[in-house]
C-alpha cells in the first residue's frame, strides 16, 4: 500500500499535536530556575557580603549573556520544517519506505513501537522516540486510512515475532540506479560517548575531551569558586563607621570574588555540557550502536544498518563536517544521520582521503547545474534586452 502527499504549513499543527510544546509558564519557570543555578552563585554572595554594586553589575552582565544564550539555543533546537516537500510512503512486509526528492529510506518494522491515530494525522512512533507523521489528507477516504493503519500495525506485530527479516541492498529496485555503481565504503560501529558528544557539541575542530577529566575539572573549578564566595561572605566589605583593620581582607576577597564569578559561570556551562553528555551516553538507544556501512560515490551515499537503510544524493545533506576524529553527515533537518569515527579506517591517511572526498562530493552538489545556469542567463538576457545602456559585450 502506498500514499503520497506534499508538506505544507498546515502540517505544523499535526506536529504540535504529536509533540505539544511546553506551556509559556513552564518555559518561564525553567528559564528562571536555570538562571539561578548558573548565575545565582556568581552574584548573590555580593549582596550577602555587603557589596551590592558589584552584585548588580554581575547580575546585569550575566542576565544579558544568559538571555542571548537561551535565544540562540532555542533557535538551534527548532527543527527546520520543509514545506513543498513531496513524500511517498510505501508499506512493505520488510519495512516502511519513505521516498523524497533527494532521498529514499527503509525502516524495519521491528524499529517501530506503535501506530497512533491523531485528529489530523497518522503517527508512526519509533523506539528511538522519533516519529513519522502522515497527514489525513494523504488518504482518499476514511476506509483507506483505516486500512493503512491496520496494515502498518499488522507488519509491526509480525516483525516483533521475527525481527530478522532481510533488508534491501543497493541493487533493490526501490533505490536509484546510481546506487548500484558506488563502491567507496567503510564499515564502522559507534560508541555511546561518540554519538553523545556529537549530538551535544557537533563536530568541533579539536578532539573531544575525555569525559572523566572534564567531570573532575568542572567539579574542581566549581568547588574552588564556592570556596572563594564563602570566604568573601565571611569577610564582608568594611563599612565607613568601622575602624580600618591592619589588612583589608574584605577588599582582597572582594577582588577574588570577581574572578570567582567568571570562573563559576564558565565552569557551570562546561559542567552542564558534560552532564548532558553523560545523560546522552546512558540513554543512547541500542539501535544507534549497531554495526553500519557507509558507501558513497559522486552521485550520493548509501547508509545501511541492520534496521535502517538510507540512500540519498548529496543535495539531501545540509552539511558534511569532519575533524581529526569524525566524519559527520547532517540532513536538511539539522540532524546528524551518520557519524563515522576515523579510527575505523586502516590508516589515518585513508580516513582523511575518504572524508575529503565526501566533502568534495557534497560541495560539488551544491553548485547549480549547467542547465539551471543557462536558464538564468536566458532569463537575464530577455529581461535586459531593451536596455539602451547595456554593453554589447555583456
C-alpha angles and dihedrals in degrees: 000000000000137000131183133198143159120236119239140166092278089068090069088074090055091052090051090050091052095045110017113205118238118268121264091249091051092051090048092051092049090047094055093039093055091043091057091047095049102033106019097083089046096061111012095075089062092062092045093050096048098261101117096154093056090044092052091049094051091043091056094045096047092043091055092046092046095050091049092049094049093048090050092047092049091053091049094049094050106097117227111251112210116210124195090034112142111217129189120200118196125183112216127172088240095052148305118297120209115189126191134167095273104018144041123196135188120203121190115237090233087069092062119090103190146337116238130191112219127184093258105020150015112255121208105194118203127208088244087068092249121116145204119223125203114190118231092239089070089075123076093214143359089258091057090049091051091048090051092052093046093048093047091049090047093053091045093051092047091051091054089063096044110019094166098084119149114265128215121267132208090275093059113123091232091071127071118269094246090066090071093061102050115102110166102109143158130192115215144156124211127224120222094247092053093056092039092055095046092046090056103032106021116216107319121188093252131064117269113266121243107270093219093051091047090052094050094045093049091050092048095049093046092048091049092050091050090051091055091048090051091052090046090055091046090053105039125190111283117253125230092248095050120096111252113256124228088257126019099232090165090060092046093051090044089062092046090050090060090058091042091055092057092044092051094050095048094041091048091055093047091045092051091052088053092049091051088050090054091048092050090049092053096043097042109132113243090230089068091059099056122112115278140186127212116198121180144175140166092285100048149298138283118209117188136179134159092272106028140034123193123187119181143150119243093261088070089070126080094197143004109204133182140174135167091293111030147034109207132187118204123196129217090273090061092250124136105237096174133028112180115191108221090219087073089075121085092240136013089241093059090047092052093046092050092049093046090050091051092052092048091050090051094046092050090051091056091060115096114256120251092249091055092049091050092050091051091050092051091049091051091048092053093046093049100036096105096045107123091198094055116120115242087228095053 
